[in-house]
Amino acid sequence: MDSQAGTAMSLDRGKILFTVVLLVLLIPVPIVFVFGWGIALLSWVAAGLLVLFVVSIKSPAIAFWALVGLVILTPLPLGSVHLWSWGVMACVVGILLAAWSCRVLLGWEKPDVRMKSTWPLLLLFGAAILWVIIQSFSMTPPGWHHPLWISAGEALDMTLASHISLNPHESLSVACRLLTYAGIFWLSLQYCRRSNRARQVIYAVTYSGLAYAVYGLLVQFSGSQTILWFSKFAYLDDLTSSFVNRNSFATYAGLALMCTTGLILIAMTSALGQTASSRERLRQFIENMTGREWSLLLAWIVIIAALIMSHSRAGFASTLLGLATFVAALWFSRALSARYILVFGGFCVIAVSLFFAVGGGELDQRIAEATWVDEPRLRVYDLTLSAIDAAPILGTGAGTFEEVFRFYRTTDITDVYMKAHNTYLENILELGFPAALALFGALVWAVILICVGLRRRQRDLFYLCIGLASTALVAAHSAVDFSLQIPAVTATYCLIMGAACAQCWSSRKIKDPW
């Protein structure tokens, strides 16, 4: 009787949920006739978010897959660089965070990772976000405010509300994006404590990277200079997939390659643990890679080919650094014996060299032509340092590099620079040294967690290696470009890092009290 009553109650809940979803989706229909399609579309978006909230509260699995699905779709709308695309991402992440918080408050779920284990990271990141918000308000002391507000008021003969930030609205937008990335990291951290969830995240990034690489190769070989249905206006002869910038795609492809490499190594260790003979181990590994795991080998080949055809020097070099970091992490963690690490490292060198020799002619030419003597970016870096000297502590406001740089650029700078092409210098200019160091410190703390986990853990070490290699990749590329300022790249990186950090602690670890 109890089981029948429970089944009936479950069916009733299912009917109620279905009715609510149906009503929420149908309510905007009459709005079309009263207010038009614009308001109706917004109503449907709001209704969809409400449905997602209700369903996510009921099922954490749906919330997890909604997060993964959201992140792997972010490269599709041009890397989510436009307001509407990253705005939708922010709304969905906010809904998923709210649903997770409700489950915790109602006692339906307990946090798998609590503040005691992550408080330094939360404190550093929170301090940086708080300062970005403070920069956007006018309630700070007038002596802190940027002097251009006074000059603008005198020119307009009116009193203007001044701020530390030259563009407070853009600064708040940056804060919103940073909080969105933090939400992706936090949800990934909570949902990926179980290794099978972490593996699902890595598989998702791998196959999404494969899909975008295949699309990019098809467009490149077809000779169509388009991105989706838009005509390219830059990098006409380079593979950019669904991104506008070849360097952004190269970074994304590099992240996918790190995930693919980790999954291949997991398959390799699975084969090594099944048999005792070296010959049998090799045979089992080859059977795995040509059998059930053939798609991983295909993904590795296709992604590295697409990466090389992007012709991105920095992206290619950063990916090589990521692979080197992967090998170093394997040695540091003792995840594999020295012999197998050497075999893996040799395979990477041979495979990358082979692909570079076959299809890297354009990239090789760009590398040969590279010189730092007349590199315009060096001049941009020098001028950015001069701008930093004007406000080293307070900064000029998050997202204001373009507004600030126009006052420092000289006649020898002919190109338009909306970014500093060095994320570290740009953050120091915009946030000031203290807040920028806090933001960098949050990332450093996550790396420290991974390094400690590599030494302490005995299982699931490859996820930590993926996180460390991905960090080396984006950290190196950020020194010469702005890929981490592309929402799709940063969202993917945060998803990977959340899964990696979640595996820093043993599954037998007693949960923290707070």
C-alpha positions in Angstrom: 0.0 0.0 0.0 2.8 2.4 0.9 4.5 1.8 -2.4 1.3 2.3 -4.3 0.6 5.6 -2.4 4.1 6.8 -3.1 3.7 6.0 -6.8 0.4 7.8 -6.9 1.9 10.8 -5.2 4.8 10.8 -7.7 2.4 10.7 -10.6 0.4 13.6 -9.1 3.5 15.7 -8.7 4.4 14.9 -12.3 1.0 16.0 -13.5 1.2 19.2 -11.5 4.7 19.9 -12.9 3.5 19.2 -16.4 0.5 21.5 -15.9 2.6 24.3 -14.6 5.1 24.0 -17.5 2.3 24.0 -20.0 0.6 27.1 -18.5 3.8 29.0 -18.3 4.5 28.3 -22.0 1.0 29.2 -23.1 0.6 32.4 -21.1 2.8 34.5 -23.5 0.6 33.5 -26.5 -2.1 36.1 -26.0 0.6 38.7 -25.3 1.6 38.5 -29.0 -1.8 39.9 -30.0 -1.8 42.6 -27.3 1.8 43.9 -27.1 3.5 42.4 -30.2 6.3 39.8 -30.8 9.0 41.7 -28.9 7.3 41.6 -25.5 6.0 38.1 -26.2 9.6 36.9 -26.9 10.8 38.3 -23.6 7.8 36.7 -21.9 8.7 33.3 -23.4 12.3 33.7 -22.3 11.1 34.6 -18.7 8.8 31.6 -18.9 11.6 29.3 -20.0 13.8 30.5 -17.1 10.9 29.9 -14.7 10.4 26.4 -16.0 14.2 25.8 -15.7 14.1 27.0 -12.1 11.2 24.7 -11.2 12.7 21.7 -12.9 16.2 22.3 -11.5 14.8 22.4 -8.0 13.1 19.1 -8.6 16.1 17.4 -10.3 19.8 18.2 -9.7 20.7 16.0 -12.7 18.7 18.3 -15.0 20.4 21.3 -13.5 23.8 19.7 -14.1 23.1 18.9 -17.7 21.5 22.4 -18.2 24.8 23.9 -17.0 26.9 21.6 -19.3 24.6 22.2 -22.3 24.7 26.0 -21.7 28.5 26.1 -21.7 29.1 23.9 -24.7 26.6 26.1 -26.7 28.4 29.4 -25.8 30.8 29.3 -28.7 28.0 29.0 -31.2 26.8 32.7 -31.2 30.2 34.1 -32.2 31.8 33.1 -28.8 28.9 34.9 -26.9 30.7 38.2 -27.3 27.5 40.2 -27.8 25.2 41.4 -24.9 22.2 39.3 -25.8 24.2 36.0 -25.8 26.3 36.5 -22.7 23.2 38.0 -21.1 21.2 34.8 -21.7 24.2 32.9 -20.2 24.1 35.1 -17.1 20.4 34.6 -16.7 20.5 30.8 -17.0 23.5 30.5 -14.6 21.6 32.8 -12.1 18.6 30.5 -12.3 20.7 27.4 -11.8 22.4 29.0 -8.8 19.1 30.0 -7.3 17.7 26.5 -7.8 20.8 25.0 -6.1 20.6 27.5 -3.3 16.9 26.6 -2.8 17.6 22.9 -2.6 20.3 23.6 0.0 18.1 25.9 2.1 15.2 23.5 2.0 17.5 20.7 3.2 17.0 18.6 0.0 20.7 18.7 -0.8 23.9 19.3 1.1 26.8 21.2 -0.5 29.6 18.8 -1.5 32.2 21.5 -1.2 31.8 24.0 1.6 33.3 27.4 2.4 35.9 26.0 4.8 37.7 24.4 1.9 37.4 27.4 -0.5 37.2 30.5 1.7 40.5 32.0 0.5 39.4 31.7 -3.1 35.9 33.2 -2.3 37.5 36.0 -0.3 40.0 37.0 -3.0 37.4 36.9 -5.8 34.8 38.6 -3.6 37.2 41.5 -2.9 37.9 42.0 -6.6 34.1 42.0 -7.5 33.3 44.4 -4.6 35.9 46.8 -5.9 34.5 46.7 -9.4 31.1 47.6 -8.0 32.5 50.4 -5.9 34.2 51.8 -9.0 30.8 52.1 -10.6 29.1 54.2 -7.9 29.5 57.9 -7.2 29.3 57.6 -3.4 33.1 57.3 -3.0 35.2 60.3 -2.0 35.5 62.9 -4.8 39.3 62.7 -4.6 39.1 59.1 -5.9 37.1 60.0 -9.0 38.7 60.1 -12.4 39.6 63.7 -13.3 38.0 63.4 -16.8 34.6 63.6 -15.1 35.4 67.2 -13.9 36.8 68.1 -17.4 33.6 66.8 -19.0 31.4 68.7 -16.6 33.3 71.9 -17.3 33.1 71.4 -21.1 29.3 70.8 -20.9 28.8 73.6 -18.3 26.9 71.2 -16.0 27.6 69.1 -12.9 28.1 65.5 -13.6 27.9 62.6 -11.2 31.5 61.4 -11.1 32.9 57.9 -10.5 36.2 56.1 -10.2 35.3 54.3 -13.4 35.3 56.2 -16.7 32.4 54.0 -17.8 30.4 52.8 -14.8 27.8 50.9 -16.9 30.5 48.9 -18.6 32.1 48.2 -15.2 28.9 46.8 -13.9 28.7 44.6 -17.1 32.1 43.3 -16.4 31.1 42.5 -12.8 28.0 40.6 -14.1 30.2 38.5 -16.5 32.7 37.8 -13.7 29.9 36.7 -11.4 28.5 34.5 -14.2 31.9 32.8 -14.6 32.2 32.3 -10.9 28.7 30.8 -10.9 29.7 28.3 -13.6 32.8 27.4 -11.5 30.9 27.0 -8.3 28.1 24.8 -9.8 30.7 22.6 -11.6 32.6 22.4 -8.3 29.5 21.2 -6.4 28.1 18.8 -9.1 31.5 17.2 -10.0 32.5 15.8 -6.6 31.7 12.4 -8.0 34.3 11.3 -10.6 31.7 10.2 -13.1 30.2 13.7 -13.3 33.7 15.2 -13.8 34.2 12.7 -16.6 30.9 13.7 -18.2 32.1 17.3 -18.2 35.4 16.4 -19.8 33.6 14.3 -22.4 31.2 17.2 -23.1 34.0 19.7 -23.7 35.9 17.1 -25.9 33.0 16.4 -28.2 31.9 20.0 -28.4 35.4 20.9 -29.3 35.3 18.1 -32.0 32.0 19.5 -33.4 33.3 23.1 -33.6 36.6 21.9 -35.1 34.7 19.8 -37.8 32.5 22.8 -38.6 35.6 25.0 -38.9 37.4 22.5 -41.2 34.3 22.2 -43.4 34.0 26.0 -43.8 37.8 26.3 -44.4 38.0 23.5 -47.1 34.8 24.8 -48.8 36.3 28.2 -49.3 33.3 29.9 -47.7 34.5 32.9 -45.8 31.6 32.9 -43.4 30.8 32.4 -39.7 27.4 30.7 -39.5 25.3 32.8 -41.9 27.5 36.0 -41.5 30.3 37.0 -43.8 33.7 37.2 -42.3 35.2 40.7 -41.9 38.5 39.5 -40.4 40.9 36.5 -40.6 39.5 35.6 -44.0 42.0 32.9 -44.7 42.2 31.5 -41.2 40.0 28.8 -39.5 37.9 30.5 -36.8 35.0 28.1 -36.6 32.1 29.9 -34.9 34.5 32.6 -33.4 35.4 35.9 -35.0 39.0 35.8 -33.8 41.4 33.0 -34.7 43.2 33.3 -31.4 40.0 32.8 -29.5 39.2 29.6 -31.4 42.8 28.4 -30.9 42.4 28.8 -27.2 39.1 27.0 -27.2 40.5 24.2 -29.3 43.5 24.0 -27.0 41.2 23.5 -24.0 39.3 20.8 -25.8 42.6 19.1 -26.7 43.6 19.1 -23.0 40.3 17.3 -22.2 40.8 14.8 -25.1 44.3 14.1 -24.0 43.1 13.4 -20.4 40.4 11.0 -21.6 42.9 9.1 -23.9 45.2 8.7 -20.8 42.3 7.4 -18.8 41.7 4.8 -21.5 45.4 4.0 -21.5 45.5 3.4 -17.7 42.4 1.3 -18.0 44.2 -0.9 -20.5 47.4 -1.0 -18.4 45.5 -2.2 -15.3 43.8 -5.1 -17.0 46.8 -7.3 -18.0 50.3 -8.0 -16.7 52.2 -8.4 -19.9 53.6 -5.3 -21.7 52.6 -6.8 -25.1 49.1 -7.5 -23.8 48.8 -4.0 -22.4 49.8 -2.5 -25.7 47.4 -4.7 -27.6 44.5 -3.8 -25.2 45.3 -0.1 -25.5 45.3 -0.3 -29.3 42.0 -2.3 -29.2 40.5 0.4 -26.9 41.5 3.3 -29.1 40.4 1.6 -32.3 37.3 0.1 -30.8 35.1 1.7 -28.2 37.3 4.8 -27.7 38.0 5.5 -31.4 36.1 8.7 -31.2 38.7 10.1 -28.7 41.5 9.5 -31.2 39.5 11.1 -34.0 38.8 14.1 -31.8 42.5 14.5 -30.9 43.4 14.4 -34.6 40.6 16.7 -35.8 41.1 19.3 -33.0 44.9 19.6 -33.5 44.4 19.9 -37.3 41.8 22.7 -36.8 44.2 24.4 -34.3 47.1 24.4 -36.7 44.8 25.7 -39.5 43.7 28.6 -37.4 47.3 30.0 -38.0 47.4 31.3 -34.4 51.0 31.5 -33.3 50.2 32.3 -29.7 47.4 29.7 -29.6 49.6 27.0 -31.0 52.5 27.9 -28.6 50.2 28.0 -25.6 48.7 24.6 -26.5 52.2 23.1 -26.6 52.9 24.7 -23.2 49.6 23.1 -22.0 50.7 19.7 -23.2 54.1 20.1 -21.6 52.4 21.1 -18.3 50.3 18.0 -18.7 53.4 15.8 -18.9 55.0 17.6 -15.9 51.8 17.1 -13.9 51.8 13.4 -14.6 55.4 13.2 -13.4 54.7 15.4 -10.3 51.6 13.3 -9.3 53.1 9.9 -10.1 49.9 9.1 -12.0 51.9 7.1 -14.5 55.3 5.4 -14.3 58.2 7.3 -15.9 58.4 5.0 -18.8 54.8 5.6 -19.8 55.2 9.3 -19.3 58.1 9.3 -21.7 56.0 7.3 -24.2 53.1 9.8 -23.9 55.4 12.8 -24.2 57.1 11.3 -27.3 53.7 10.5 -28.9 52.7 14.2 -28.4 55.9 15.5 -29.9 55.7 13.1 -32.9 52.0 13.7 -33.6 52.1 17.5 -33.3 55.3 17.6 -35.5 53.6 15.4 -38.1 50.5 17.5 -38.3 52.5 20.7 -38.3 54.7 19.3 -41.2 51.6 18.4 -43.2 49.3 21.3 -42.7 51.3 24.0 -40.9 52.8 25.8 -43.9 51.0 29.1 -43.2 51.6 28.9 -39.5 55.2 28.1 -40.0 55.5 31.2 -42.3 53.9 33.4 -39.6 56.2 32.0 -37.0 59.2 32.7 -39.2 58.1 36.2 -39.8 57.5 36.9 -36.1 59.7 39.5 -34.6 59.4 41.5 -31.4 61.6 44.4 -32.7 58.8 46.1 -34.6 55.9 44.5 -32.8 53.2 47.1 -32.3 51.9 45.3 -29.2 55.2 46.2 -27.4 54.4 49.8 -27.9 50.8 49.2 -26.7 52.2 47.5 -23.5 54.5 50.5 -22.9 51.7 53.0 -23.2 49.4 50.8 -21.0 52.1 50.9 -18.3 52.1 54.7 -18.6 48.4 54.7 -18.1 48.7 52.5 -15.1 51.1 55.0 -13.5 48.3 57.6 -13.5 46.0 55.4 -11.3 48.0 52.5 -9.9 45.8 51.9 -6.8 42.2 52.9 -7.8 42.3 51.9 -11.5 40.2 53.5 -14.2 37.2 51.2 -14.0 36.6 47.6 -15.2 36.1 47.5 -19.0 37.4 50.9 -19.7 40.7 50.2 -21.5 39.4 51.5 -24.9 38.3 54.8 -23.3 41.6 55.2 -21.4 43.9 54.2 -24.2 42.7 56.8 -26.6 44.3 59.4 -24.4 47.6 57.7 -24.5 47.9 56.3 -28.0 50.5 58.0 -30.3 50.6 58.5 -34.0 52.8 55.4 -34.5 49.9 53.2 -33.3 47.9 52.8 -36.5 45.6 49.9 -35.6 42.5 50.1 -33.4 43.1 48.5 -30.0 40.0 47.8 -28.0 42.0 45.5 -25.8 45.5 45.6 -24.5 46.4 42.2 -25.8 47.7 41.4 -22.4 45.0 40.6 -19.8 47.3 41.1 -16.9 48.2 44.7 -17.8 44.6 45.5 -18.8 43.3 44.2 -15.4 45.9 46.2 -13.5 45.0 49.3 -15.5 41.3 49.0 -15.0 41.1 47.6 -11.4 44.3 48.9 -9.9 47.0 46.8 -8.4 45.2 45.6 -5.2 42.0 44.4 -6.8 43.9 42.9 -9.8 46.2 41.0 -7.5 43.2 39.7 -5.6 41.6 38.5 -8.9 44.9 36.8 -9.9 45.2 35.4 -6.4 41.9 33.6 -6.7 43.2 31.8 -9.8 46.5 31.1 -8.1 44.7 29.6 -5.1 42.8 27.2 -7.4 46.1 26.1 -8.9 47.5 25.5 -5.4 44.5 23.3 -4.6 45.1 21.3 -7.7 48.9 20.9 -7.0 48.1 19.8 -3.4 45.6 17.3 -4.8 48.1 16.0 -7.3 50.4 15.0 -4.4 47.8 13.8 -2.0 45.3 11.9 -4.1 45.8 8.4 -5.5 42.8 8.3 -7.8 41.2 10.5 -10.5 44.5 12.4 -11.0 43.9 13.0 -14.7 41.2 15.5 -14.0 43.6 17.5 -12.0 46.2 17.3 -14.8 43.6 18.6 -17.2 42.8 21.6 -15.0 46.5 22.4 -14.5 47.3 22.1 -18.2 44.3 24.2 -19.1 45.4 26.9 -16.7 48.9 27.0 -18.1 47.4 27.3 -21.6 45.0 30.3 -20.8 47.6 31.9 -18.5 50.2 31.9 -21.3 47.9 33.1 -24.0 46.5 35.9 -21.8 50.0 37.4 -21.8 49.8 38.2 -25.5 46.1 38.2 -26.3 42.6 38.6 -24.8 41.0 35.1 -25.2 39.9 35.1 -21.5 37.8 38.1 -22.3 35.7 36.0 -24.7 32.8 34.6 -22.7 32.7 31.2 -24.4 36.4 30.6 -23.6 36.2 31.7 -20.0 32.9 29.8 -19.4 34.5 26.6 -20.8 37.6 27.1 -18.7 35.6 27.7 -15.5 33.6 24.5 -16.2 36.8 22.5 -16.6 38.4 24.1 -13.5 35.3 23.5 -11.4 35.4 19.8 -12.3 39.2 19.6 -11.7 39.1 21.3 -8.3 36.2 19.1 -7.2 38.5 16.1 -7.5 41.2 17.7 -5.3 39.7 16.0 -2.2 39.3 12.3 -1.6 35.7 11.0 -1.8 36.3 9.6 1.7 37.0 13.1 3.1 34.6 14.0 5.9 32.5 17.0 4.9 33.4 20.3 6.4 31.0 21.7 9.1 30.7 25.0 7.2 
